[in-house]
Amino acid sequence: MSSSLNRGVEKVEVTLKWDPSPLGRPAHDLDLVAATYTSGAPANRPAYLVHFDSRSPDGTIILERESRTGQGFGSDEVMRLELDRLAPDYARVVVGVVIQQREGRRTFGDISGPTIRLMEGLTELTSNDFAEVPSALSATIAEFSRNGSGTWDFRPALRGFDADPQEFTERMGEV
């Protein structure tokens, strides 16, 4: 799916939110991750990752807000992707979510109210509550790929992984 036949997907906002842990329980910590892949290695290790309050080297992918608890109003994490500004060498971007495993094993089924939403302007590209991957520790949500005309196409790519954050970032290109 692309947002327009001529221009493709250009600028995307990814928002993630979840409910805080019950009183007296360790905080849930979910993190957005974006992995970029070059045309020479579109499924191997990513060229770079954006995660944990970081940004891409060229400023085209920025994690603007990061929460470690899910507390507060609105979205807990917000990432912006300016695909139209990515260098021509980049052919794919995969977006996913990992659950930090500091206080024992936690899956999406253990987290109350997780919701992810991808928007291009006022158009919702996809949203998900992870109900299809309740036993996963991490999941990919979306894939953006550069097509033959150089514009970006979007594909929903929900896939759960039984992988901690480190292993997930090494495998998320398998989508």
C-alpha positions as a Markdown table, in Angstrom:
| # | Residue | x | y | z |
|---|---|---|---|---|
| 1 | Met | 0.0 | 0.0 | 0.0 |
| 2 | Ser | 1.2 | 3.5 | -0.7 |
| 3 | Ser | -0.5 | 6.7 | 0.2 |
| 4 | Ser | -0.5 | 8.0 | -3.4 |
| 5 | Leu | 0.2 | 6.4 | -6.7 |
| 6 | Asn | 2.8 | 9.0 | -7.6 |
| 7 | Arg | 4.6 | 9.9 | -4.4 |
| 8 | Gly | 4.5 | 6.8 | -2.2 |
| 9 | Val | 4.9 | 7.0 | 1.6 |
| 10 | Glu | 7.0 | 10.0 | 2.7 |
| 11 | Lys | 6.7 | 11.0 | 6.3 |
| 12 | Val | 5.4 | 8.6 | 9.0 |
| 13 | Glu | 4.7 | 9.0 | 12.7 |
| 14 | Val | 4.8 | 5.9 | 14.9 |
| 15 | Thr | 3.2 | 6.1 | 18.3 |
| 16 | Leu | 3.3 | 3.4 | 21.0 |
| 17 | Lys | 1.5 | 3.4 | 24.3 |
| 18 | Trp | 0.7 | 1.0 | 27.1 |
| 19 | Asp | -0.8 | 1.0 | 30.6 |
| 20 | Pro | 1.5 | 1.3 | 33.6 |
| 21 | Ser | 2.2 | -1.8 | 35.7 |
| 22 | Pro | -0.1 | -2.4 | 38.7 |
| 23 | Leu | 0.9 | -0.6 | 41.9 |
| 24 | Gly | 3.8 | -2.4 | 43.6 |
| 25 | Arg | 4.9 | -4.3 | 40.4 |
| 26 | Pro | 8.0 | -3.6 | 38.3 |
| 27 | Ala | 7.4 | -1.2 | 35.5 |
| 28 | His | 6.8 | -2.4 | 31.9 |
| 29 | Asp | 9.3 | -0.9 | 29.4 |
| 30 | Leu | 8.5 | -1.2 | 25.7 |
| 31 | Asp | 10.7 | 0.3 | 23.1 |
| 32 | Leu | 10.2 | 1.3 | 19.5 |
| 33 | Val | 13.0 | 0.2 | 17.1 |
| 34 | Ala | 13.6 | 1.1 | 13.5 |
| 35 | Ala | 16.2 | -0.9 | 11.4 |
| 36 | Thr | 17.5 | 0.4 | 8.1 |
| 37 | Tyr | 18.8 | -1.9 | 5.3 |
| 38 | Thr | 20.8 | -1.0 | 2.2 |
| 39 | Ser | 20.0 | -2.3 | -1.3 |
| 40 | Gly | 23.1 | -4.5 | -1.1 |
| 41 | Ala | 22.0 | -6.2 | 2.1 |
| 42 | Pro | 18.2 | -5.8 | 2.4 |
| 43 | Ala | 17.7 | -8.6 | 4.9 |
| 44 | Asn | 20.9 | -9.1 | 6.8 |
| 45 | Arg | 22.2 | -7.0 | 9.7 |
| 46 | Pro | 20.8 | -3.5 | 9.6 |
| 47 | Ala | 23.0 | -0.7 | 8.4 |
| 48 | Tyr | 21.9 | 1.1 | 11.6 |
| 49 | Leu | 19.2 | 1.1 | 14.3 |
| 50 | Val | 17.2 | 3.9 | 15.9 |
| 51 | His | 16.2 | 3.0 | 19.4 |
| 52 | Phe | 16.5 | 4.1 | 23.1 |
| 53 | Asp | 16.1 | 7.9 | 22.6 |
| 54 | Ser | 18.3 | 8.1 | 19.5 |
| 55 | Arg | 18.2 | 9.3 | 15.9 |
| 56 | Ser | 19.6 | 8.2 | 12.6 |
| 57 | Pro | 23.0 | 9.6 | 11.5 |
| 58 | Asp | 21.2 | 11.8 | 8.9 |
| 59 | Gly | 18.3 | 12.8 | 11.1 |
| 60 | Thr | 15.7 | 11.1 | 8.9 |
| 61 | Ile | 14.5 | 8.8 | 11.7 |
| 62 | Ile | 14.1 | 10.2 | 15.2 |
| 63 | Leu | 12.8 | 8.7 | 18.4 |
| 64 | Glu | 11.4 | 11.8 | 20.0 |
| 65 | Arg | 9.8 | 10.5 | 23.2 |
| 66 | Glu | 10.8 | 7.5 | 25.3 |
| 67 | Ser | 9.0 | 6.1 | 28.3 |
| 68 | Arg | 10.2 | 3.5 | 30.7 |
| 69 | Thr | 7.0 | 3.0 | 32.5 |
| 70 | Gly | 3.9 | 3.7 | 30.3 |
| 71 | Gln | 2.9 | 6.5 | 32.7 |
| 72 | Gly | 1.5 | 9.8 | 31.5 |
| 73 | Phe | -1.0 | 11.1 | 29.0 |
| 74 | Gly | -1.0 | 10.3 | 25.3 |
| 75 | Ser | 1.7 | 8.3 | 23.6 |
| 76 | Asp | 4.5 | 6.8 | 25.6 |
| 77 | Glu | 6.9 | 6.6 | 22.6 |
| 78 | Val | 6.9 | 8.6 | 19.4 |
| 79 | Met | 9.1 | 8.0 | 16.3 |
| 80 | Arg | 9.2 | 10.0 | 13.2 |
| 81 | Leu | 10.4 | 8.7 | 9.8 |
| 82 | Glu | 11.2 | 10.9 | 6.9 |
| 83 | Leu | 11.5 | 8.2 | 4.2 |
| 84 | Asp | 11.6 | 10.7 | 1.4 |
| 85 | Arg | 14.8 | 12.1 | 2.7 |
| 86 | Leu | 16.7 | 8.8 | 3.2 |
| 87 | Ala | 19.7 | 8.4 | 0.9 |
| 88 | Pro | 19.2 | 6.2 | -2.2 |
| 89 | Asp | 21.4 | 3.5 | -0.7 |
| 90 | Tyr | 18.7 | 2.5 | 1.7 |
| 91 | Ala | 16.1 | 0.1 | 0.4 |
| 92 | Arg | 14.2 | -1.0 | 3.5 |
| 93 | Val | 13.1 | 0.2 | 6.9 |
| 94 | Val | 11.5 | -2.2 | 9.4 |
| 95 | Val | 9.8 | -0.9 | 12.5 |
| 96 | Gly | 9.3 | -3.0 | 15.6 |
| 97 | Val | 8.7 | -3.1 | 19.4 |
| 98 | Val | 10.7 | -4.9 | 22.1 |
| 99 | Ile | 9.8 | -5.5 | 25.7 |
| 100 | Gln | 12.7 | -5.0 | 28.0 |
| 101 | Gln | 13.3 | -8.1 | 30.1 |
| 102 | Arg | 14.9 | -6.7 | 33.3 |
| 103 | Glu | 12.4 | -8.1 | 35.8 |
| 104 | Gly | 11.8 | -11.6 | 34.4 |
| 105 | Arg | 10.2 | -12.8 | 31.2 |
| 106 | Arg | 7.3 | -10.5 | 29.9 |
| 107 | Thr | 5.3 | -11.0 | 26.7 |
| 108 | Phe | 2.8 | -8.8 | 25.0 |
| 109 | Gly | 0.0 | -10.8 | 26.7 |
| 110 | Asp | 1.5 | -9.7 | 30.1 |
| 111 | Ile | 1.3 | -6.0 | 29.2 |
| 112 | Ser | -2.0 | -4.1 | 29.7 |
| 113 | Gly | -3.2 | -2.0 | 26.8 |
| 114 | Pro | -0.3 | -2.0 | 24.3 |
| 115 | Thr | -1.2 | -0.1 | 21.1 |
| 116 | Ile | 0.9 | 0.9 | 18.2 |
| 117 | Arg | -0.3 | 3.2 | 15.4 |
| 118 | Leu | 1.4 | 4.4 | 12.2 |
| 119 | Met | 0.2 | 7.6 | 10.6 |
| 120 | Glu | 1.1 | 9.5 | 7.4 |
| 121 | Gly | -0.4 | 12.9 | 8.1 |
| 122 | Leu | -4.1 | 12.2 | 8.9 |
| 123 | Thr | -4.1 | 8.8 | 7.2 |
| 124 | Glu | -3.7 | 5.7 | 9.4 |
| 125 | Leu | -1.5 | 3.2 | 7.8 |
| 126 | Thr | -2.0 | 0.6 | 10.5 |
| 127 | Ser | -2.7 | 0.1 | 14.2 |
| 128 | Asn | -2.3 | -3.0 | 16.3 |
| 129 | Asp | -2.8 | -4.2 | 19.9 |
| 130 | Phe | -0.5 | -7.2 | 19.7 |
| 131 | Ala | -3.4 | -9.6 | 20.4 |
| 132 | Glu | -2.2 | -11.8 | 17.5 |
| 133 | Val | 1.3 | -12.3 | 19.1 |
| 134 | Pro | 0.5 | -12.6 | 22.9 |
| 135 | Ser | 3.4 | -14.9 | 23.7 |
| 136 | Ala | 6.1 | -12.8 | 21.8 |
| 137 | Leu | 8.8 | -10.8 | 23.6 |
| 138 | Ser | 9.2 | -8.5 | 20.5 |
| 139 | Ala | 7.5 | -7.9 | 17.2 |
| 140 | Thr | 7.9 | -6.3 | 13.9 |
| 141 | Ile | 5.0 | -4.0 | 12.9 |
| 142 | Ala | 5.7 | -2.5 | 9.5 |
| 143 | Glu | 8.0 | -2.6 | 6.6 |
| 144 | Phe | 8.8 | 0.2 | 4.2 |
| 145 | Ser | 10.6 | -0.6 | 1.0 |
| 146 | Arg | 11.8 | 1.5 | -1.9 |
| 147 | Asn | 10.2 | 0.5 | -5.2 |
| 148 | Gly | 11.6 | 0.7 | -8.7 |
| 149 | Ser | 10.6 | 4.3 | -9.1 |
| 150 | Gly | 12.5 | 5.3 | -5.9 |
| 151 | Thr | 9.4 | 6.0 | -3.8 |
| 152 | Trp | 8.5 | 4.1 | -0.6 |
| 153 | Asp | 5.8 | 1.5 | -0.3 |
| 154 | Phe | 4.3 | 0.4 | 3.1 |
| 155 | Arg | 3.4 | -3.1 | 4.1 |
| 156 | Pro | 2.0 | -4.2 | 7.5 |
| 157 | Ala | 4.3 | -6.8 | 8.9 |
| 158 | Leu | 3.2 | -8.0 | 12.3 |
| 159 | Arg | 5.4 | -10.9 | 13.3 |
| 160 | Gly | 6.2 | -12.0 | 16.9 |
| 161 | Phe | 9.6 | -13.1 | 18.0 |
| 162 | Asp | 10.7 | -15.0 | 21.1 |
| 163 | Ala | 13.8 | -12.8 | 21.2 |
| 164 | Asp | 15.3 | -10.3 | 23.7 |
| 165 | Pro | 16.1 | -6.8 | 22.4 |
| 166 | Gln | 19.6 | -7.7 | 21.2 |
| 167 | Glu | 18.6 | -10.8 | 19.3 |
| 168 | Phe | 15.5 | -9.1 | 17.9 |
| 169 | Thr | 17.6 | -6.3 | 16.3 |
| 170 | Glu | 19.7 | -8.9 | 14.6 |
| 171 | Arg | 16.6 | -10.8 | 13.3 |
| 172 | Met | 14.0 | -8.2 | 12.5 |
| 173 | Gly | 15.1 | -8.0 | 8.9 |
| 174 | Glu | 13.8 | -11.6 | 8.4 |
| 175 | Val | 10.3 | -10.2 | 7.8 |
